[in-house]
Amino acid sequence: MDKLVVLELEGDFDRVGFRATLEIRAALQILKVKGYLPANPEVATQIQHHWQHAYRSLGMPLRIKGEKIIHKGSLNRRIAECQESAAVLRDRFRRWLNAESFQLIDRRLREEFSRDDRIRFLIRTDDLNLQKLPWHEWDFFERYPKAEVALSAPEYETVHNRRIIPAKATVNVLAILGNSHGIHLERDRQLLERIPNAEVEFLVEPDRQQLSDRLWQEAWDILFFAGHSQTEGESGRIYINQTDSLTLSELKYGLRQTIDRGLQLAIFNSCDGLGLAQELHQLRIPQMIVMREPVADQVAAVFLHYFLEAFAAGESLYLAERQARERLQGLEHQFPCASWLPVIYQNPLVTPPNWQSLCGDSDPSPMPTPAHALPRAKRQRGDRHLDLPDRHGCNSGDAIDRNAATDGASRLRSSDAFASGRGDRCPHSGG
């Protein structure tokens, strides 16, 4: 059984520091420990410098609509500077966590767990700088390979839905493929089409009414979005087609309806998703996966491939996300900090699902993928035909084609997305 750790942080970097409260919840026991992280403006400054300057200068301009970034130096030089900036942020972050006033929390964490424990570790805060920190770089997560960090808001409510998930053969997925200007959403589609034991309906560049109607009309287990998105203040905006964009508050009634009917997970495989996560949290969605910052198209597709491969095979949500995130390290020679981008945003009162529980089976044991399992037919809207037969059978029991993320010649663009100034999943002027 997973163990739950909640680290609540209240305060700020500049003046008072952060009051830290650690809760460890296991079985019927709750352990609470208090500590303190001192004010450290240098960490906050480095967070802003790294993400706003070193990372965004890599060569993906206009990632926030109307924003222009001037590129200085060669691509290799910018990659090296971003890697150096990441190392500085990592070192300052780790030194901050080594503050004496925080060591009681650190020691108790290590005393309570064994290396084989499955640990869901929630950082509960509304401070945006804390949310942008690479918490997985805390050496606690190196010591405990079955622990994964997630974000959580300081205030939350119990999720009440009217739907009791019956035993069923498939997981219902609503996949929205939005504005695809400059990116290749067909890869996301192909990966989703290969999920075993899933019924996937595609909305391809829908208008607002089409999207709202599908949220109202059926019960969904997973909501997926790929395309361009961005954070505006504390809210998020998605670009659903070539001309229309909307905030999630403009879909709140449809989203509430599908959440009440049992929506368990939202995945936004798009840029700059912390604003989206905050809005969805206010609507009481149980859990979601977003990208902290702008994400290159190739990184987004590879993450989706690895995540679906593990999650659909029966791995827990947290370990599937950790495996997929860590495997992005293989791209970091070209896309620095790729493994820093994906993050889970979690309601702490909800137990995350696995693929088996989404099918209505309460048995928490992993679900093996039968060798003969083939994807079901997929539905789509936005194209001429509403029912598509499967075109990609799975061989030798592979839930997802393993070549989907590694075949640079045919599936993933081998050209440098940064050098071209395109290929990220953030809105660009003119598109």
N, C-alpha and C positions, 0 to 999 in steps of 0.2 A: 504494500500500500504506500502511495506517495506521502511524503511528509511535507508540511507547509510551513514556510518561514516567511514572516512579514517584517520588513524593516521600514518603519515609518520615520520620515525625516521632515522636520519643521524648522524653518528659519530662512537664512539667506547666506550667500557666500561673502558679501561685502562687510557686514557689520557684526551680526550676532552669532554667526555660525549656525549649526543645525543640532537641535535636540533630537536624539536618536532613541527610538524604542524598538526593541527586538522582541518578536513573539515567535515561539516555536510551537507548532500545534501538531501533536502526534497522538493518535487514538483519542482518548478522552482527557488527555493532559495538555495544559498550556503553560509554557515557561515564558516569563517576561523579564527582560533585562534592559536597563537604561544606560545610555552613554551620551557622548557628545562629540561632534566633529567641529573643530574650530573654524572661524572665519578664514577664508583663503581666497582673496580676490584674484590671485595669480591663476588658480585653477579655472575660475570663471572666464578670465581673459583668454586663456589658452583654448577653452572650449569654443568661444566665439571666433578666435583667430583660425583655429583648425577647420571648423566646418564652413565658416563664411568666406574664408580667403584661400587657405591652402587647398582644401578639398574642392571648392567650387571653381577654382582657377585651372582645374585639370584640362578643361577644353570642352565643357558642355555649357555654352553660354545660354542666357535667357531662360534659366530654369524657373525663375519666378517671372510671371508675365510683366513685361516692361522693364525688367532689370537687365543691364548689360554688364558683362564682365570682360575686362581687358586682359588678354593673355600675354604674359611676359616670359620670354625664353622658350626653349625647345620643349617638346612634349616630355622627353626623358628627364629634363631638368625639373619640370613641374611635378612629375611623378616622384622624383627623389625628394623634392621639397615637401610634398605631402606626406611621404613616409617619415621624414624627419620630424615634421609637425606632430604626426601621430605618436611617435616615440616620446616626444616631450610631454604630450598630454598624458600618455600612459604612465610615465615616470612621476609626474606631479600628482596624478590621481592616486597612485599606489602609496606615495609618501604621505599624502593626506590621510589615507585610511590607516596608516601606521601611527597616527597621533595617539599619545598615551591615554587620552580621555576616551578613546574608542576601543581600547584593547580588551576590556572586560567582555564586550559584545563579541569581538573576534575570537577570544578564547572559548567562550561558552558555545559558540557555533561549532568549533572543532571538537569539543568534548562530547557533544550530543549525537554526532553522526558517525557512521562507518562509511568507508569508501563505496560500498555497494548500495547505499541508501538512495532511493529516488526522491529528489528534493525539488519542490517548486518554490522558488525564492522570489518574493514580490517586493519591489521597491515602491513604497507608497508615498507619493509626493505629487504636488502640482507645480513644482519648480521646473521650468523648461530646461535649464542648464543641467540639473540632475538627470533629467530624462535623456539628455543627449550624451551622457557619459558612457564609456564602454565598460559597463559593470562586469561583463564577462572576463575582463582583464584583471579583476581582483583574484589573487592567487587562491582564494577559497575554491573557485570553480575549476582550477587546474587540479586541486587535490581531490575534488569530488566530481568524477566524470559523469555521474548521472544526475547532476544538479543543473538547472537552467534558470536564468533570471528573467523576470517579466516586470512590467510596469503596472501600477495600480493607482487609482485616485484616492485621496484622503477620505472622501465621502462616497458611500455606495449604498445600494439598496438590494434587498433580496429580489431575485428575478422570479416573477410569477408568470407562468404561461399556462394556457388552458389545454395544451396538447400533451397527452400521454403517448410517447412514441411506441407504437405497436411493433411487434416483430415483423420485419419486412425484408425484402431481398435486396433493396438498394438504398443508397444515400441520395437524397434529393439536393441538387446543386443548381443554383441560379447563377449563371456566368454572364457578366456584363462586359462586353468588349467595346470600350469607348473610343474616343478620338485616337486614331492610330497614326497621326501625322509623324513621319520620321522614325517610326518604330515598327516592330514586326510582331503583332499580336497573334498571328497565325501559329506561332510556336506555342504560345500559351494554350491556344485552342486544341492543338494536337495532343498536348500533354493531358489536358482535361478529358479529351475523348478516350484516352487510354486507361482511365481509372477503372479498375474492376468494381463490380457491384455498385455502380452509380448510375443515376439518371440525371444527365446534365442538360439543362435548357440554356441555349445561348441567345442573348439579346445583343445583336450586332449594331452598334451605333444607334440605339433606340432614341425616340423622342421622349420627352418627359412623361407624357401620358402612358405610353407603352410600358415604361419602367414602373411607374406607379401602379398600373393595373396588375402587373405580374407579382408585385409585392403583396397586393391585396388578395389575389385570386387563389394562391396555392400556399401550402406549408412547405417551407424550405429548411433544410438542415444546415447548409453552407451557402453563404453569399460571397461571390467572388467578383472582383473588379480588376481589370487591367486596362491601362491607358494612361492619360496624363492627369495629374492631380497636383495640388499644392496646398500649403497651409497659409491661411490669412488670419493673422492674430491668433485667436484661440479656436478658430474653426477651420474646416477643410473644404476644398472645392474640387469636384471631379468634372472632367470634360467628357460628356457622354456621346457626343458626335462632333462633326466638323464645325458646328455653329453654336451649340448649346453647352453651357456649363451650369452647375448648380451646387449649392452647399447641401450638406446632409440634412440641415434643418428644413430645407425645402421639400424633403421626402419624409419628414418625421412621422406623418400619419401612416404611410405605407410601411415604413420601417417598424413602427410600433406594432402594427398588425402582424407582420411576419415574425417579430420577436415574441409576441404573445402566443403565436402558433407554434413556437418551439425552435426558432433559429438558434443554433448553437455557436456558430463560428462565422466570422467575416474575415476575408483575406483581401487586402488591398495591395496588389502587386504593382505599385505605382509610386510616384515620388512623394517625399515630404509628408509622411502620413501621420505625424503626431497630432495635428489638428483634427484629422478625420477620427483618430482614436478618441480624442476628448469628446467630440460630438456624439459618437456612438455610445460612449460610456454614459452620457446623460440620458440616452434612450434605454439604458439598462441591458445592453447586449452582453451576453456572458463573457465572451472572449473574442479577441481579434488578433490578426497578425498584420503589421504595417512595416513600412520602411521609414526609419528615422529621418533620413535626408534624401535628396535627389539620388535616383538610382539609374545606372546605365541599363539599357535594354537587355544586353547580354547577361548581366548579373541577375536581373529580375527573372529571366527565363531559366537560368541555371538553378537559382534558388527554388523556383516552383518545381522543377524536375526532381530535385533531391528531396524536397519536403513531401511531395505526393508519393514518391517511391517508398519512403519510410512510413508515412502516416497511413496510407491505404493498405500497407502490409501488416498493420496492427500495432505499430509502435505508438507510445503515448504522444500526445500533442507536444509536450515540452521536449521530449527527447528527439522527436522527429524534427522539430524546429532547430534544436541545437545541432544535430547532425548536419542538416542542410546549411545552417549558418556557417559552421566550421569548415565545411567542404568548399565554401566560397574562397577560402584562403588560396586555393589553387589559381585564382584569377587575380590575386592582389599584385602581381608583378605588372599588370596592365591596368587594373582598377583598384588602387589603394583603398584600404578600409572597407572593402566589400563585405567582409564578415562582421563589421560593426553595424550594418544597416538593419537587418531584420530584427524585430522585437515583438514579443507577445504583450498585449494589454489585457489585463485580467480583472474580472470581478472576484474578489477573494472568497465570496460566499458560495461560489459555484465550483463544482468539481469538473475539470475539463473532460470532454469526451474523447474516446478513441473511436476508431472506425467501426468497431463492433457495437459500441453503445449507440452510435448514430443509426445503426440498423435495428435498434430496439432490443438488443441483447444486453442484459445487465451484467453478464459474466465479464469481469475486468481482465481476464487473461488474454494475452495477445491472440489475434486471429490470423492463422496461417492463410496464405493466399494459395488456393488450389491451383495445381499445374494446368488444369483444363479451363480455368476461369477466363472468360472473354468479356470485353466491355459490352454493355447493352447499347441499343440504339440511342442516339442522342437527338434531342429536339433543338431546333433553333428558330429564332424569329429574327427578321431583318433580311433574310434571304428568301428566295422563291419557294423553296421546299421546306416544310415544317418538320419532316421526319427524315433523318439521315441514317442509313445503315452504317454499321461500323466498317471502317476501311483499314484498321490497323490492328490485326490480331496480335495477341501477346504470345511470345514463344517461350517454351520451357518454364512457364510459371512466372515470368517477369511481369510485374504489375504495370511498370512503365518501361518503355523502350530505353535501355541504358545508353543508346547512341544519341538520344534526343538532345542531350546537353553537351556531348563531347565531339560530335562530328562537325568540325568547323566548316568543312567544305559545303555540306548540304543543309545543316539545320541551324547552326549559329554563325552569324556573320563573323568572318575572321578579320575583316578590316577593322581599324582602330576607331571605335565609336567616339573617343575623346578627340582624336585628331580631326575628325570630320565636323565636329561641332553639333552632331545630331546623335540620335540613338539613345537619349535618355527619356524618362517617362514623366517629364515635367512640361508644362505648357510653354510653347514658344510663340513669340509674336508672329502673326501671319498664319498660325495654325492652331 
